Amino acid sequence: MKKVDNSKGFLVLEVSRPELMKAFGGNTKGICDSCASVPTKGYYIAALNQWFCPKCYEEWLSQATRYVADIP
């Protein structure tokens, strides 16, 4: 698991599927919360509390807006 720097300042962690399953327990199957694919690694987006495959993460980041008022 490692922190991913991004141009918009969101807290994002790169997490492998096994790490995700270990951290969140048996109910987590390592399925992308956006497209339902089963990647070997993905990105946990703290602001959304969701895990995305690389493709969905890039699509989300290109459209995401970080509002300063939402930080607290």
Summary of the structure (lengths in Angstrom):
residues: 72
radius of gyration: 12.1
end to end distance: 24.4
largest distance: 35.2
contacts: 173
relative contact order: 0.22
helix: 29%
strand: 22%
